[in-house]
Amino acid sequence: MHSRRRSERRQRCTSNLNSEILPGVKNQWVGASTGRGHVVRRSVGLCATVLLVGAFMLAPSDAFAAATRAPCLRCEPGGVFLRVTTPPILKATGAIVGTNWSGYVAATNVNSPATESVSAVTGTWVVPRVSVTASDAYSSDWVGIDGWTSPTVEQVGTEGDSLGGVATYSAWWEMYPAYPVYITSMTISPGDTMTGSVVWISGDTFQMSLTDVTTGVSFSAAETLGQTADRVSAEWIHEAPSWSLGVLPLAATSPATFTACQTTINGVQGPIGSPLWQNSSMDLVQASDFSVLLAEPTALASGGANMIVNKPKPFTSTLTIGSSPGSVRLPTSFLLSGVLTPGDPDPSDLIVVQVTKPGSARWSYSSARLVYAQNANTGGGLWSYRYAPTLRGTYKFKASFAGEDGQTPATSRVISVVVR
């Protein structure tokens, strides 16, 4: 989700004695018996801008904690797609890449969608179970219209967060760029089956509907956007929510399973994968490092209506070291080299060369470097290191990779070099 315009935040902060229903993640709580729900914002003497200035005079971790308590800064599920315009090298599919969405979009043309073409979207999903983590993390699942290439989004969904060591769940709807509204009449639990829909009525009015099939509780309301919606795309999304300073950490969850995903485009209803329009999948990467894949959808199934957004499993790495140069004489140096597969997307990452010197059984460490990295689809990453021995005797070498960017650790075989 995009952060709000600074002037809008300032206006909201300086509105005295104005109460507003807001999400509870980034605000102080007021009698929320369900543990998540809503907060009513009261008149506050200090604006969030002032609090932020003070917050960033603290250590980074304290600054973040202080900033999140500012009354005008909040976790906001939903919002427009934050696309990575220069895709990174990924060990993944050729999907379009962004820092907040993973799932599917449908449109008349994904590159140049027709305006006023989408009139409805619906889908069913199972609320993912959140794994509690030491640091706060956030996630949301939703269906909606717009946001792919347009500045508004009309959407309805659920949220699952790990907050203060507790997993919390909620339901919401949003007419972005307005703030999300949480549905207090619904108590959401992991594993609940949810069906959501957004239907254009006329002008800037949409029918927002959400049903918890598991509990039988439903919500439906006609809501106005306050501006003309482009109605260019339909989406089914697992999302890393945002707040005023950017994208928040994505919560670790079970897979997000979407079924019965339908849209109405140019008056015709059909699944995501209908041949009457185009669709695209979206991979979600880490905002601070585009090479780190956080979530990706499966291929469409059941006639193009079903898909699952998974958190990627680590890629199994293999690390090789070339043949030993055999016997060499001082003074000399020799080149050690090998291949890391899949190729690490970050050439600055190090391969560590471990050495035992003559007369010692202890492994010591020398710096090495990945000198060339390729996409996993085309090959591995090449590494090399030149070593200059100073003693006569038998040296042993092996290479190791600590494991990062979605790859497992790996260690090569051991080779021996005799120095005379």
N, C-alpha and C positions, 0 to 999 in steps of 0.2 A: 504494500500500500504506500502511496506517496505520502510524505509528510505534508501537513497543511501549510498554506501560505502564512508567512510570518505575521502579516497584518491581521489575518483571521484569528490566529492564536492570541494576538495581543488584544483584539476586540473581545474575545471570549473571556480572557483573563480579567479585563477591567470592567466587566458587567457586574455591578454590585447587586447583592441580594437577589441574584438570579439562580434558581435551582434547576438542575438539568440531570436527566437520567443518563449515566455514563457507565461504560464497562468498568469492572472492579480491578482489573489487573494493575493498572498504573495509577490508581487513586487510593486515598484512604477510605477505609470501609465504614459504612453506616448501617449497622444492624442487618447484615446479610446472613440470614440464618442458614441458607443453603451452602455457604462457603464459597460462592462464586458470584452469581447474580449481578446486582447493580449497586451503584452508589449515587447518592444525590450530592451534587456539588454545591457547597455553601459559599457564601461570600468569603473571599480570602484576601488578606491584606497584602500578600506578596504575590506578584505574578510569576508564572513559570519561568519567564525570562530571567528574573532576578535570582530565582532558585538555581537555575542552571549555571549562572555566573559563579555562584558560590560553590556549586557542586563540582565544577571542574578545577577548583583550587585544591580539591582533595586528591588522594591517591586515586588511580583509575578505577579500582573496584568500588571505592567509597563514592566516587563521583557518579558512577552508574546507578548505585543504590539510591543516592540522594536525588538524582534526576528523575528516577522512576517514581518518586513520591511527589513530584511536582504536580499540582492539580490540573494543569492543562496538557500534560503528557500522558498518553495512555496507549495500551495495546489495542490495535485496531485490526480485526480480521477483515478480509475482503479488500477490494481495491483493484486498481489497474495493474496490468502485467508490466513488470520491470524487466525488459528484455536486454540481454547481453548482445550488443550490436556486432561485436567482434568475438565470435565464438571461440572458446579455448580449445586446446587439444584435450579431448575426453576419451576415456576408455569406455565409450558407451555408444548409443545409437546416433544417428544423424539428426536427432530431434532439434527443434528450436530450443534455445537455452535462455533461462531467466533466473533471477535471484529470489523469486517469491512464489511462483506457480509451478506445479507439476500436474499434468492431466491432459485434457484434450480440449480443443476449440473447433467449432464448426462454423463455416461462413460460406457465402456464395463464392468467394475467392479469398484465400487466407492472406494474400499479399495486397489485394485491393478490394475489400469487401464492399458490397452495395449497401447504401444507407437505407434505413426503414425496411429492411428485408426480414429481420428476425422478430417474431411476435410471441414466441413462447419457448420455454426450456423446462424440462423436468428430469428428475433422476432420483434414484434410491441409493443410499450408501449405509454401510454399517459403521457406527462410531468407533474409530480406532481406540485401542487401549493405550494410554500414555504410560511410559516407563519413567518413574520418578528419578530425577538426576540432581546432583548437588547444586548445580546452577539452574536458575529459572529458564524454561524453554517453552515454546508456544507452537500451536498448530491449529489449522481450521480446515474444514471440508465444506464445500458449497457448490451450488449450481447458480448460474446467473446469465444475464445478458449484458453485452458490452464489456469494455475494459481491454480488449485485445489491441485495438488501434484507436480507441475512442477515450475521451476523458471522463466518462461517467461509467458507473457499474450499478446494475439493479440486481441484487443477489440475496440469497437466504441460505443459512448454513448452521453448522455447529462448530464449537471450539473445544479443544482439549489441551490443557497446559500443565506443566509441572511448576508449581509455585511454592517456594518455601518448604520443599520436601513433601508436598501433597499434590496428587493428581486432581485437577478440577475440570468440570465440563459445563458447557452452557449452549444455548441456542440464540440465534440473532438474525436480524435482517438489516439490510443497509441500502440506501440510495446514495451511493458515493457521487460527489465528494462530501455529502453530509456524513456525520458520524454514525457508526452502527448503533442499533437499538437492540438491547438484549430482551429476550422473551421470558419474563419472570414466571409465566404460568407453566413453563415446561421444565421439568427436572430431568437432565440428560445423564445417562449412564453408559459406560463403555459396552459395546456389543449391541446397543439399541439400533434397530433398523429405522432409518429416517427416509421420508420421501419429501422432497422439496420441489417447488415450482415457482416460476416467475412468468406471468402472463401480461402482455401489454393490453390495456383496455382501450385507451384513446389518449391523444395529446401526450402529457407527461405523467399519466397515471398507470400504475401497474398493480396487479393483484399478487401479493406476496403470500405464499402458503407453505407451511411446514407441518408435517405429521410425524409424530413418534409412533410408528406402527406397533412397537413393542408394548408401549403403555396405553395407546389409544388416545393420547392427548394431541389436539390439533390447534394450529394458529392460522388465521387467514385475515388479511386486511388489505384494503385498497390504499396505496400510498402514492404520493406525488413526488416527482423528482425536483421540481422547481426550475427546470430548464428542459430544452428539447433533447431527447435521447437519440443517439445515432442509430441504435438498434442494428448493429452490423455483425454481431457475433454471439454465439452461445458457448458457454463453458461449463466444464465439470472439473473441479479443482481440489487438490490437496495443497495447502498453502503454508508458507512461513509468514505469519502476520508481521505488521510493522508498527512502529511508533514514530514520534516526531523526529527522531534522529536516524531512522533507517530501518532496515529489515532486522527482525529479532531472531535469536537462535531457534532453529527448528527443533521441536520436541521429538524425542525418540518414541515412535508409536508402532503398533502393529500395522500391517498393510491396510490401506484405505480401499475398500472394495466398492465399486460403483456398478449398478445394474440398471436395466430399463431406462437408459439414457436416451431421451428423445428431444427433438427441437422442431419448431415450425418455421420454415424459411420460405418466403414467397408463397405463403398460404398452404404449403405442403408439409405434413408431419412425417418425420422419419427419424432413424437412429443417427448417432454421430457419424457412422460410416456410410451413410446413404450415398449412392452414386450421383444424386442430384445436386450435391454441393461438395465442397472440399473440407478436409479436416487436417489437423496437425497435432502431434503430440508435443509435450513440453517437458524438458528435463530441468530440475531445480538444482542450481549450484550455489556454493557458499559465496555470499556477497563479498567477503574479504579475500577470497581466493577462487577464481573461476574454474580452476582445475579440479576442485573437490566437488564431486557429485553427491548430492544429498538425497534426491528422490527421482524416480523415473517411472513412467507408466508402462504397463505391458501392452502388447498388441491388442487391438480390438477383437472381441469375441462375441458370440451369439448374434450374428448378423450385424455387427458393428454397434451394439448397444451396451456392451459390458466391458469393463477394464478394471485393473487393479494398479494403484500407485504403491510401489515398493520402495523401501529404503535399500539402496544397493548393498549387496554382500561384497566383502573385500575380494579383490581379484587376487588369485593365487600367483605369487611371484616365483620365478626361477632366476637364479643368478649363476652364471658360468664364469670360469676362469680358464684362460687358454693353456696350451701345453707348456711345460717347463722348458726354459732354455737349456736345461741339462747341466753341464759342467762349464763354468766360466773361470777366468783368471783375473786377479786383482792387477791393477786398478780397472774397474769396469762399472758399467751400469747396464741394466736390462729393463725391457718394457713388459709389464704385466697388463693384460687386457681381458675383457670378457663382455658378456651381454646380459642386461637385465630385461626380462620379459614378464609382463608387458612393459613397453617403454614408458619410463616415468615422464609425466607431462611437464615436470619442472626441471630443466637441465642444471639448475643450480644445486640440486640435492646431491648429497655426497654418497658415494660408495666407500665403505671403510675397508682398507686392506689391513689384515692382521698378520703379524710376523712373529715367528720364534727364531731367535738367533742361535748360533752355535753355542753349545754348552748350557742352554736354558730351555726349560719346558714351558715358560710363561709366554703367553701371547701378548705382544705389544701392538700398538695401533699406529698406523700411518694414514695420513690424509690421502684420499683419492678423489676423483671427480667423474661425474657423468659427462662425457664430452659430446654426446649426441643423443637426442631422444626422438623417437618416432611414435606416431599414433599406434595404439594397440592393433588396429586393423591392418597395419602395414609392416609391423616388425617391432623389434626390441630396441632398447637404448644401449648404446655402446659406451663402455667406460675404459679408461686406461690410467696407468700409473707407472712412472719410471723410478726404479729403486737402485740405489748405489750402496752396495755392501762395503763394510770396512774390516770385517773379520774373515778369516779362512774357516771353512767348515760347512755344515749343512744348514741351510735356511729352509723354513717351511712357510708357505703363504696360503691364505684363504681370504675371500672377499665376503662382505656381509652388507645387507641392506636392511635398515631399521623398520621399513614398512610405513608408508604414508600415502596420501592422495588416493585412498581406497585400495591400497595394495598390502598384502601380508608381508611380514619379514621373510628374508631369504638368506641363505648362506651357501657359498660355493663349496666344491670339493677342495681338498688340500693338495698342493703341489710342492715338490722339493727342488731346491736348486743347490748344487754343490759349488762352493767357491774355493779356488785353489790359490 
